[in-house]
Amino acid sequence: MSNYQCYCAICSCPLASSSVTAGRSSVSSSGSQTDSTSDNNTDSDVDEANDYDHSVVKEIELNWLNKFTCLGFNEDVADVGAAFISGPSKYLDDEIVLATRGVDPNAPEDSEFSCYRDDSFHGLDRVFPIHDACFSILNRVLTGSTDSALLSKDILYEVMECLVSSNSALDIDYGGIVGPDQFWVSERGEEYVVANPMDRNAMLEEAIQRQLTRSGALVPHNHSPSDHRPVVTTKSLFLQLPPELLIRIGLYLPTNSIASFALLSRSCAEIVRTNSFWRKHLLWQMNWAWEADNAVKMALEDGTLREACIWLDHISSPPNNASEFLGVINRRRIWNTCEQIAGRYFALLDQTQIPPQNQSHMKGLDAKEMTMAYAQPEHQFNKLIWVQCWDELSGGPTTAEAVWDSDGILVGLGMILHRRRVFAGKTDDQVMGSDRERCRISARPSIEGLIAHIDQAGAGVRGLTFMSCGYYSSTELGNVDPSLHHFALLPESGCRIVGLMLLTNTGGKITGLRLIESPKVEDDEIMSRESEEPPSHRPRFWSCRVGRLEISDSEVAPRRAVPKDIESMRLIPLTDSSNSDERQLVTDLLPHEILLWNQDQAEGAALRGVSIYAPKAESNERVIRGLRANFARGHSTRKRLVGDFEFGQWGAPLDLWPQEDLVTLKIDGSEGESVSEIAISPATNPTALKITTNLGKIVTAGNYLGDNWTVFNVTTGQVLAGLCLAFEPMSHPVRQGAMASLLAIVRSA
């Protein structure tokens, strides 16, 4: 059994009648108690507060709760319209529903779905369960008919996706009912909530007909009948308004406020005496009362509809639980819920369409490109811009679609935002053996970051991870295997991603990406403040060995390769950090790794040495290809290493590093010794590394000439916690596996 139940998205009632419990009848239980049993029944009376009144529930048909379908979104449908309505469904507990395919051509082959959220753990797509009866009411509210073909399923799904705030219902007002808790609560007094809202009540039609023959004074709310006199003052605003406007105002008022409206002026009083006003009021404010349709047709000219409306408003308002009109009370509640959805539905339906890929329509955007990985001159560039103006980010999800060739390399990428599709690259029809994939990114279409998964050979992009919803969720496309490197695309502080530049080789493979971003108009003041600390430098390209990437505080960091207090650490580049339009930073071109040896005081005390792996190259020069940290016996990790080695794949046994190729600096961390200084030579494409401890010990490795060192020293209150390094690939024509980039990791002491 799961930890909570899921409920209908429209009425928030259970998806099975078995959730409803009934206790004793209120009348029988109160009349059957005796003095000898009154004390023993105290606990049972408390328990029965969570049970419906049996005398009421026995008259209610509950089978309608078992009949529901699901509204979902099929990412594999080729067209933009991909939402679907399933066939009859069944709730399986643990947030999972079993849905038949039904007759909707968009419905997928899958039969199991997750309620209200995408279940990445079970690989299930999100759906919204809706009772058949509730769907009929919703369809009437949105289309004015019972024909579901008139309903825009895509827009409805988009609206509900924006309203998700829990795993059991939508974030709307369901009438203040108690029932939809962690598990369904059959609250005594709320029996009307489980009454079938679609039952057309013949008794109600007869009762409305009887009300047509009645007449009486219109009694305002909180007034006595003797007070029913228009209060006319010369300064009354309502004396100056034309009758047409007064009628419009009156029609927007709820039924119990019309009597007070009549007291505002003589004109208001005259308006509410007319039968035409009440006929419009019935159609505007009581369109949930289908039983009154005949009453509207048969109403006389003496205003008898007024009494019918007042009576109908009274009997359809809870608590009227002893009423024979429970289904009507529930229908009115559900209709009000549907009207909340309708406001958002019609707002999206009326949105104007902006032509795709036309930058002249980009309002309020100051787009610029950020250079990213693998920008070879022979590559072609394709722009993919899906945000045309900032208003488009006000609500609704983004759908991403990718086309992969037979080798699993990205060849085409598209986005759908507010039912407008843009695409760049090759389609699946243009590439033999290709595979097209779609995913729903978020109900908040602002993509906060993007991670491209690239293989070690640099052949192209094999997978994409989209970060959204304030970095708390991610959506994946393609191959995101841990063996792939991670390239992070993240906008600058105060900017948003509006598009991508695709770098394509002559064969159509997408080998790299560039970011197109724009400053947000009227951005939050907090985002615009200058940080008291100097900005931390983070590489965009990370090795597969650092684990999954996380985005936080507008930066990207490996999840498992950094300490828990990574926020207090800073990465400081020692290599040349200059950049120009023609040249990229080496930190953007090579995957980086992290070697930590002093992430906290305990680890610093366990440090026993740092080794530099510098084998001889064909030129007989020593080339730095790796580093290793050694710890005392009993530490959680005896050795950590980074770098490439010529003995095989990454992760080869540590003893494969020959002792003659290692230069080791012994450190006694238990006595307070630590690394205090790092130096490289030269600053660009370094070939030599020098490490110094706070006790004056020094070790040098690599190929160095003269005394041209670039030195980094820790300052007071800082500790050198480790290094972040990148190495050239072994296939490099000159610098096979050599150290290419070096950043110092500093934490507070």
C-alpha positions in Angstrom: 0.0 0.0 0.0 1.3 3.5 -0.9 1.8 6.3 1.5 -1.1 8.3 0.1 -4.0 8.1 -2.4 -4.5 9.9 -5.7 -7.8 11.6 -6.5 -9.7 12.8 -9.6 -8.2 16.0 -11.0 -11.7 17.6 -11.3 -13.6 16.7 -8.2 -10.8 15.4 -5.9 -12.8 12.3 -5.0 -11.4 8.8 -4.8 -10.9 6.6 -7.9 -12.6 3.7 -6.3 -15.9 3.4 -4.3 -14.1 1.1 -1.9 -12.5 4.2 -0.3 -15.9 5.4 1.0 -16.8 4.2 4.5 -20.2 4.6 6.2 -21.0 4.3 9.9 -24.2 4.3 11.8 -27.2 6.4 11.0 -27.2 9.7 12.9 -30.8 9.2 13.9 -30.6 5.6 14.9 -27.3 6.0 16.8 -28.5 8.9 18.9 -31.8 7.3 19.8 -30.5 3.8 20.7 -27.9 4.7 23.3 -28.6 3.8 26.9 -27.0 4.8 30.2 -25.1 1.5 30.4 -23.4 1.9 27.0 -22.9 5.7 26.8 -19.4 5.6 28.3 -18.2 2.7 26.0 -19.5 4.5 22.9 -17.3 7.6 23.3 -14.4 6.3 21.2 -16.7 4.8 18.6 -18.5 8.2 18.3 -15.1 9.8 17.6 -14.3 7.2 15.0 -17.6 7.6 13.2 -16.8 11.3 12.6 -14.7 9.9 9.8 -17.6 7.7 8.5 -20.5 8.9 6.4 -24.0 8.7 7.7 -25.3 5.3 6.6 -28.8 6.6 6.2 -27.6 9.1 3.7 -25.0 7.0 1.9 -27.3 4.1 1.3 -29.4 6.3 -1.0 -26.3 7.3 -3.1 -25.1 5.4 -6.2 -21.3 5.2 -5.7 -20.4 3.2 -8.8 -19.6 6.4 -10.8 -16.4 6.7 -8.7 -15.0 3.5 -10.3 -15.4 4.9 -13.8 -12.6 7.2 -14.9 -10.2 7.9 -17.8 -6.9 9.6 -18.0 -5.6 12.7 -19.8 -2.0 12.2 -20.9 0.6 13.3 -23.4 2.2 11.0 -25.9 5.7 12.3 -26.6 6.1 9.9 -29.6 3.3 11.4 -31.6 4.7 13.2 -34.7 2.3 16.1 -34.7 2.2 19.0 -32.2 -1.2 17.8 -30.9 0.0 14.9 -28.8 -2.4 14.8 -25.8 -4.8 11.9 -25.5 -7.8 10.6 -23.5 -7.4 7.0 -22.5 -10.0 4.3 -22.3 -11.5 3.0 -19.0 -8.8 3.0 -16.3 -8.2 1.4 -12.9 -6.2 2.7 -9.9 -3.5 0.2 -8.9 -2.4 2.0 -5.7 1.2 3.4 -5.3 0.2 6.3 -7.6 -0.1 4.0 -10.6 -3.1 3.7 -12.9 -3.8 1.0 -15.5 -5.4 2.6 -18.5 -6.8 0.9 -21.6 -5.9 2.5 -24.9 -9.5 3.5 -25.9 -10.3 5.1 -29.3 -8.0 8.1 -29.2 -5.4 7.7 -32.0 -2.8 9.6 -29.9 -3.0 7.1 -27.0 0.3 5.1 -26.6 0.7 1.4 -26.3 1.8 1.7 -22.7 -0.9 0.6 -20.2 0.6 1.8 -16.9 1.0 5.5 -16.0 1.8 7.6 -13.0 -0.7 10.0 -11.5 0.2 13.7 -11.5 3.9 13.3 -11.9 6.5 11.7 -14.2 7.8 8.6 -12.4 11.4 8.3 -13.7 12.1 5.5 -11.2 9.5 3.2 -12.7 9.7 4.8 -16.2 6.1 5.9 -16.2 4.6 9.0 -17.9 2.3 11.4 -16.2 -1.4 11.3 -16.6 -4.4 13.1 -14.9 -7.2 10.8 -13.8 -10.7 12.2 -14.4 -14.0 10.5 -13.6 -16.3 10.1 -16.6 -19.0 12.1 -14.9 -16.5 14.9 -14.1 -15.2 14.9 -17.7 -18.7 15.4 -19.0 -19.1 18.5 -16.7 -15.7 19.8 -17.7 -16.5 19.4 -21.4 -19.7 21.4 -20.9 -17.8 24.2 -19.2 -15.1 24.4 -21.8 -17.0 23.8 -25.0 -20.7 24.3 -24.1 -21.5 20.9 -25.3 -21.0 17.2 -24.6 -18.9 16.7 -27.8 -15.3 16.0 -26.6 -14.0 16.5 -30.2 -14.4 20.2 -29.6 -12.0 20.1 -26.7 -8.4 21.1 -27.1 -6.7 18.3 -25.3 -3.2 19.8 -25.6 -4.2 23.0 -24.0 -6.1 21.2 -21.2 -3.1 19.0 -20.5 -0.9 22.1 -20.4 -3.2 23.8 -18.0 -3.3 20.8 -15.6 0.5 20.5 -15.8 0.8 24.0 -14.6 -1.5 23.3 -11.7 0.3 20.3 -10.3 1.6 21.0 -6.8 1.2 17.5 -5.2 1.1 13.9 -6.1 -2.7 13.5 -5.5 -4.6 16.5 -6.9 -4.3 19.9 -8.6 -3.6 23.2 -6.9 -7.2 24.5 -7.2 -10.1 25.1 -4.8 -12.2 21.9 -4.6 -14.8 23.5 -2.4 -13.0 23.3 0.9 -13.9 19.6 1.4 -12.1 17.5 4.0 -12.1 14.2 2.1 -9.0 14.3 0.0 -6.3 13.9 2.7 -3.4 11.5 2.8 -6.1 8.8 2.6 -9.7 9.5 1.8 -11.7 10.8 4.9 -15.4 10.0 4.8 -16.2 13.2 6.8 -19.7 13.0 8.3 -21.7 15.9 6.8 -19.9 15.7 3.4 -21.9 12.8 2.0 -22.9 15.0 -1.0 -19.2 14.9 -2.2 -19.6 11.3 -3.4 -23.0 11.7 -5.0 -23.1 11.2 -8.7 -23.1 14.7 -10.2 -24.5 13.6 -13.6 -27.8 12.2 -12.3 -30.6 14.2 -13.8 -33.0 14.6 -10.9 -36.7 14.3 -11.9 -37.7 15.4 -8.4 -35.7 18.6 -8.8 -37.5 19.4 -12.1 -40.8 19.0 -10.4 -39.7 21.1 -7.4 -38.6 23.9 -9.7 -41.9 23.9 -11.5 -43.6 24.3 -8.1 -41.4 27.3 -7.4 -42.6 29.0 -10.6 -46.1 29.5 -9.1 -44.8 31.1 -5.9 -44.2 34.8 -5.3 -42.8 36.7 -2.4 -40.6 39.6 -1.3 -37.0 39.6 -2.3 -35.2 39.6 1.1 -31.7 40.9 1.0 -28.9 39.1 2.7 -28.7 40.2 6.4 -31.9 42.3 6.1 -35.4 41.8 7.3 -38.4 41.9 4.8 -39.4 45.3 6.3 -36.1 46.8 5.1 -36.9 46.0 1.5 -37.0 49.6 0.3 -34.6 51.1 -2.2 -32.1 53.4 -0.4 -31.9 56.3 -2.8 -29.4 59.0 -2.3 -28.6 61.9 -4.6 -24.9 61.0 -4.4 -25.4 57.4 -5.3 -23.2 56.3 -8.1 -25.8 53.8 -9.2 -28.2 56.6 -9.9 -25.9 57.8 -12.7 -25.3 54.5 -14.4 -27.3 53.5 -17.5 -29.7 50.4 -17.1 -27.5 48.3 -19.5 -24.5 48.6 -17.2 -26.6 48.0 -14.1 -27.9 44.8 -15.6 -24.4 43.7 -16.4 -23.3 44.4 -12.8 -26.2 42.5 -11.4 -25.5 39.4 -13.6 -22.0 39.1 -12.1 -23.4 38.9 -8.6 -24.1 35.6 -6.8 -27.7 34.9 -6.0 -27.6 35.8 -2.3 -26.2 39.3 -3.1 -28.9 40.4 -5.5 -31.4 41.5 -2.8 -28.7 43.8 -1.5 -28.1 45.0 -5.0 -31.8 46.0 -5.3 -31.4 48.4 -2.3 -28.8 50.5 -4.1 -31.2 52.5 -6.3 -34.7 52.4 -7.7 -33.3 51.4 -11.1 -31.6 48.4 -9.5 -34.9 47.4 -7.7 -36.8 47.6 -11.0 -34.2 45.5 -12.8 -34.3 42.6 -10.4 -38.2 42.5 -10.7 -38.0 41.5 -14.3 -38.2 37.9 -15.5 -35.6 38.6 -18.2 -33.0 39.4 -15.6 -33.6 36.2 -13.7 -33.6 34.2 -16.9 -30.1 35.6 -17.7 -29.1 35.0 -14.1 -30.1 31.4 -14.4 -28.0 31.0 -17.5 -25.0 32.9 -16.2 -24.7 31.9 -12.6 -26.6 28.6 -12.5 -25.6 26.9 -15.8 -24.9 23.8 -13.7 -28.6 23.3 -13.1 -29.7 21.5 -16.2 -33.0 20.5 -14.6 -34.0 24.2 -14.9 -33.9 24.2 -18.7 -37.6 23.6 -19.0 -38.3 26.2 -16.3 -36.7 28.8 -18.5 -38.9 27.9 -21.4 -42.1 27.9 -19.3 -41.5 30.9 -17.1 -44.3 33.5 -17.1 -43.9 37.3 -17.3 -44.7 37.9 -13.6 -41.1 37.2 -12.5 -41.7 33.7 -11.1 -38.2 32.7 -12.1 -36.9 34.8 -9.2 -38.3 32.4 -6.6 -37.0 29.4 -8.5 -33.5 30.9 -8.6 -33.4 31.8 -4.9 -34.7 28.3 -4.0 -32.3 26.6 -6.3 -29.4 28.5 -4.8 -30.4 27.5 -1.3 -30.9 23.7 -1.9 -27.6 23.4 -3.9 -25.5 25.0 -1.2 -23.9 22.8 1.4 -24.6 21.9 4.1 -27.9 20.5 2.9 -27.0 16.9 3.5 -30.4 15.7 4.3 -31.6 16.9 1.0 -32.6 14.5 -1.8 -30.6 16.7 -4.2 -27.0 15.6 -3.1 -26.0 15.1 -6.8 -26.9 18.7 -7.6 -24.9 20.0 -4.7 -21.9 18.1 -5.9 -22.4 19.1 -9.5 -22.4 22.8 -8.5 -19.1 22.2 -6.5 -17.5 20.5 -9.5 -18.7 23.2 -11.9 -17.0 25.8 -9.8 -13.8 23.8 -9.9 -14.1 23.5 -13.7 -14.5 27.2 -14.0 -11.1 27.7 -12.4 -9.5 25.5 -15.1 -11.6 27.3 -17.7 -9.9 30.6 -17.0 -6.5 29.3 -17.7 -7.8 27.2 -20.7 -9.3 30.1 -22.5 -6.3 32.3 -21.8 -4.0 29.8 -23.6 -6.6 29.2 -26.3 -6.6 32.9 -27.2 -2.8 33.3 -27.3 -1.5 34.7 -30.6 1.0 32.6 -32.5 4.4 34.1 -33.2 6.1 32.9 -36.4 8.9 30.6 -35.6 12.6 31.4 -36.2 11.9 35.0 -37.0 14.1 37.1 -34.7 12.4 40.3 -35.7 9.6 39.2 -33.4 11.9 38.7 -30.4 10.5 41.3 -28.0 12.6 42.3 -25.0 15.4 39.8 -25.9 19.0 40.8 -26.3 20.3 37.5 -27.5 24.0 36.6 -27.7 25.9 33.5 -28.3 28.3 31.8 -25.9 31.1 29.7 -27.5 31.0 26.1 -26.4 32.7 22.8 -27.2 34.3 21.7 -30.4 34.0 24.9 -32.5 36.0 23.6 -35.5 36.0 26.1 -38.5 34.8 23.5 -40.9 31.6 23.0 -39.0 28.2 24.4 -40.1 26.0 26.4 -37.7 22.2 26.0 -37.3 20.3 28.3 -35.0 17.4 26.9 -32.8 15.6 29.7 -31.1 12.4 28.7 -29.2 11.8 31.8 -27.0 10.5 34.8 -29.0 9.4 37.0 -26.2 9.5 36.8 -22.4 5.7 36.6 -22.1 6.1 33.0 -23.5 7.7 32.0 -20.2 4.6 32.9 -18.2 3.3 29.3 -18.1 3.1 26.0 -19.9 5.7 23.3 -20.6 8.3 22.9 -23.2 8.6 19.7 -25.3 12.0 18.8 -26.7 12.5 16.4 -29.6 15.7 14.9 -30.8 16.7 12.8 -33.8 19.6 10.3 -33.4 21.3 8.6 -36.3 22.0 4.8 -36.4 25.3 5.4 -34.5 23.4 7.2 -31.7 24.7 10.7 -32.6 22.4 13.7 -32.4 21.5 15.0 -35.9 18.4 17.1 -35.3 16.9 19.0 -32.4 13.5 20.7 -32.0 11.4 22.5 -29.3 7.7 22.9 -28.9 6.6 25.9 -26.8 3.0 27.0 -26.6 2.1 24.7 -29.5 4.7 26.4 -31.7 7.3 24.0 -33.1 10.9 25.0 -34.2 13.4 22.5 -35.5 17.1 22.6 -36.7 19.2 19.9 -38.3 18.0 16.7 -39.9 14.6 15.1 -39.5 14.0 11.3 -39.0 12.8 11.2 -42.6 16.1 12.4 -43.9 18.3 9.9 -42.0 18.2 6.2 -42.6 17.9 4.1 -39.5 17.4 7.2 -37.3 15.4 7.3 -34.1 13.2 10.2 -33.0 12.6 10.9 -29.3 10.4 13.4 -27.4 10.2 14.5 -23.8 8.2 16.9 -21.8 10.6 19.1 -19.9 8.6 21.0 -17.3 5.5 22.9 -16.5 7.8 25.9 -16.2 9.3 26.3 -19.6 12.4 28.3 -18.6 15.3 25.8 -19.1 17.8 26.7 -16.4 20.6 24.6 -17.8 21.6 21.9 -20.4 24.1 19.1 -20.2 25.4 17.5 -23.4 26.7 13.9 -23.0 29.7 13.4 -25.3 31.8 10.3 -25.9 35.5 10.1 -25.3 36.3 10.2 -29.0 34.5 13.5 -29.4 32.4 12.0 -32.3 29.3 14.0 -31.3 26.5 14.5 -28.8 24.9 11.3 -27.7 22.5 12.5 -25.0 21.0 15.6 -23.5 19.8 16.5 -20.0 17.6 19.5 -19.5 17.6 21.2 -16.1 14.5 23.1 -15.1 12.1 24.1 -12.2 14.8 25.9 -10.2 17.3 23.1 -10.8 15.2 20.6 -8.9 14.2 18.4 -11.8 15.8 17.1 -15.0 14.6 15.5 -18.2 16.8 13.3 -20.3 17.0 12.5 -24.0 19.2 9.9 -25.7 22.2 8.1 -24.1 23.2 9.5 -20.7 25.4 6.6 -19.8 27.9 7.3 -17.0 30.7 6.4 -19.4 30.1 9.6 -21.3 31.6 13.0 -20.6 29.4 15.9 -19.5 29.4 19.3 -21.2 27.4 21.9 -19.2 25.7 24.8 -20.9 24.6 27.4 -18.3 23.5 31.0 -18.8 25.3 33.9 -17.1 23.8 35.3 -14.0 20.7 37.3 -14.8 20.2 35.7 -18.2 17.9 33.0 -19.6 18.4 30.4 -22.3 16.4 31.3 -25.4 18.0 29.0 -28.0 21.0 26.9 -29.1 23.6 27.0 -31.9 24.1 23.5 -33.3 27.6 22.7 -34.6 27.2 20.2 -37.4 30.0 18.4 -39.4 29.8 17.6 -43.1 27.9 14.3 -42.3 25.2 16.1 -40.4 26.3 14.9 -37.0 25.9 17.5 -34.2 29.3 17.5 -32.5 28.9 20.5 -30.2 26.6 23.2 -29.0 26.6 26.9 -28.3 24.3 28.7 -26.0 22.1 31.6 -27.1 21.0 33.6 -24.0 19.4 36.9 -23.3 19.3 39.1 -20.1 15.9 39.0 -18.4 14.0 42.2 -18.5 13.4 43.7 -15.1 15.3 40.9 -13.5 15.1 40.3 -9.7 17.2 42.7 -7.8 18.8 39.9 -5.9 20.1 38.4 -9.1 21.6 41.8 -10.1 23.6 42.3 -7.0 27.3 42.0 -7.1 28.7 39.2 -5.0 30.9 40.0 -2.1 33.1 37.0 -3.0 35.0 36.9 -6.3 33.3 34.6 -8.8 34.1 31.0 -8.7 35.4 29.4 -11.9 33.8 26.1 -12.9 34.8 24.2 -16.1 31.9 23.4 -18.4 33.4 20.1 -19.6 33.6 17.4 -17.0 35.0 13.8 -17.2 32.7 10.9 -16.9 34.7 9.9 -13.8 33.3 12.7 -11.7 29.8 11.3 -11.7 26.5 13.1 -12.5 26.5 16.9 -12.7 24.3 19.1 -10.5 23.3 22.7 -11.2 23.1 25.0 -8.2 23.6 28.7 -7.6 24.0 29.2 -11.4 27.0 26.9 -11.5 27.6 23.3 -12.4 29.5 20.9 -10.2 29.9 17.1 -10.1 27.6 15.4 -7.6 29.9 12.8 -6.1 33.3 14.2 -6.8 33.2 17.2 -4.5 32.7 17.5 -0.7 29.4 18.3 0.9 30.5 21.9 1.5 31.3 22.6 -2.1 29.6 26.0 -1.8 32.5 27.1 0.4 35.1 26.0 -2.2 36.4 27.9 -5.2 38.1 26.7 -8.4 40.9 29.1 -9.4 42.5 28.7 -12.9 46.3 28.6 -12.9 46.5 28.1 -16.7 46.0 30.9 -19.2 42.4 32.1 -18.8 42.4 34.6 -21.6 39.8 34.2 -24.3 38.9 35.8 -27.6 36.3 35.4 -30.3 38.7 33.1 -32.3 40.0 31.0 -29.4 38.4 28.9 -26.7 39.5 28.2 -23.2 41.1 24.8 -22.8 38.7 24.4 -19.9 35.8 24.2 -22.5 37.5 21.7 -24.8 38.7 19.0 -22.5 36.9 17.0 -19.8 38.0 17.9 -16.2 38.5 15.7 -13.2 38.8 16.5 -9.5 41.4 15.2 -7.1 40.7 16.1 -3.5 43.1 15.5 -0.6 42.0 17.9 2.1 38.2 18.4 1.9 37.9 18.5 5.7 40.1 18.5 8.7 39.9 14.7 9.2 41.0 14.0 5.6 43.8 16.5 5.9 45.1 14.6 8.9 45.0 11.3 7.0 47.0 12.6 4.0 50.3 10.8 3.5 51.5 12.0 0.1 50.8 13.3 -3.4 52.3 11.4 -6.4 52.8 12.8 -9.9 52.7 10.3 -12.8 55.2 11.5 -15.4 56.3 8.8 -17.8 58.8 9.4 -20.6 57.4 10.3 -24.1 59.0 9.3 -27.4 61.0 12.6 -27.2 62.5 11.2 -24.0 60.8 14.1 -22.0 58.8 13.5 -18.9 55.0 14.2 -19.6 52.6 14.7 -16.7 49.7 12.3 -17.3 48.2 11.8 -13.9 48.2 12.6 -10.1 47.4 10.5 -7.1 46.7 11.3 -3.4 47.7 8.7 -0.8 46.1 8.4 2.6 46.8 6.6 5.8 45.5 3.1 6.5 42.0 3.2 7.9 40.9 6.2 5.8 37.8 5.6 3.7 39.9 5.8 0.5 43.5 4.7 0.5 44.3 6.3 -2.9 42.6 8.7 -5.4 43.8 9.4 -8.9 43.1 11.4 -12.0 44.5 11.3 -15.5 45.0 9.0 -18.4 47.4 6.1 -18.6 48.9 4.1 -21.4 48.1 0.8 -19.8 44.5 0.5 -20.8 41.1 1.9 -20.0 40.3 4.5 -17.3 40.0 2.8 -14.0 42.9 0.5 -14.5 44.5 -0.9 -11.2 46.7 1.7 -9.5 49.7 -0.7 -9.4 49.9 -0.4 -13.2 51.6 3.0 -12.7 55.3 2.0 -12.7 57.2 3.2 -9.6 60.0 4.7 -11.8 57.4 7.0 -13.4 56.1 8.4 -10.1 57.4 11.4 -8.3 56.0 11.4 -4.7 55.9 14.2 -2.1 55.5 12.5 1.3 53.2 14.4 3.6 52.5 13.8 7.3 49.0 15.2 7.7 48.8 13.9 11.3 51.4 16.5 12.3 49.6 19.3 10.5 51.6 19.2 7.3 49.6 20.2 4.2 50.0 21.4 0.6 50.4 25.1 0.6 51.6 26.0 -2.9 51.1 24.9 -6.5 53.3 26.1 -9.4 53.2 25.3 -13.1 55.6 26.1 -16.0 54.8 27.6 -18.4 51.4 29.2 -17.8 50.1 28.0 -21.2 50.2 24.3 -22.0 52.1 23.6 -18.8 54.7 20.8 -18.9 56.0 21.0 -15.3 54.3 20.9 -11.9 55.8 21.9 -8.5 54.1 21.1 -5.2 55.2 22.7 -1.9 54.1 21.9 1.7 53.8 24.3 4.6 56.9 22.7 6.1 59.0 23.6 3.1 59.1 20.2 1.3 59.1 20.5 -2.5 58.7 18.1 -5.3 59.0 18.9 -9.1 57.9 16.7 -12.0 57.7 17.1 -15.8 59.8 19.0 -18.3 60.8 22.4 -17.2 63.5 24.9 -18.2 64.8 27.8 -16.1 62.8 29.2 -13.3 59.7 30.5 -15.1 57.0 29.4 -12.6 53.4 30.6 -12.2 52.8 30.2 -8.5 49.6 29.9 -6.5 49.7 30.4 -2.7 46.9 29.9 -0.2 46.1 33.0 1.8 45.4 33.2 5.5 42.1 31.4 6.4 42.3 29.2 3.3 43.2 25.6 2.7 44.3 24.1 -0.6 41.9 21.2 -0.8 42.9 19.7 -4.1 43.2 20.2 -7.8 40.9 20.2 -10.8 42.7 19.0 -14.0 42.2 18.2 -17.6 44.5 16.0 -19.8 44.9 15.9 -23.5 43.6 12.7 -25.2 46.2 10.0 -25.9 45.4 10.6 -29.6 46.9 14.1 -29.5 49.6 14.3 -32.2 52.1 16.1 -29.8 50.9 16.1 -26.2 49.6 12.6 -25.8 47.8 12.5 -22.5 49.6 15.5 -21.1 48.2 17.8 -18.4 46.5 20.7 -20.2 44.4 22.6 -17.6 44.9 23.1 -13.9 42.6 24.8 -11.3 43.2 25.0 -7.6 40.4 24.0 -5.2 40.4 26.2 -2.2 38.2 26.0 0.9 37.9 27.9 4.1 40.2 26.8 6.9 
